[in-house]
């Protein structure tokens, strides 16, 4: 669940997604929110 609005990624507080992939090499993961796939980097 997204807990903060992220206008750059077009996801908002309360949006629920499912993890599609995790990349340990790139320290990132991809989450599917309905019809969009969003990538998060380790920060």
Buried (B, 14 or more C-beta within 10 A) or exposed (E): EBEEEBEEBEBEEEBEBEEEEEEEEEEEBBBEBEEEEBEBEEE
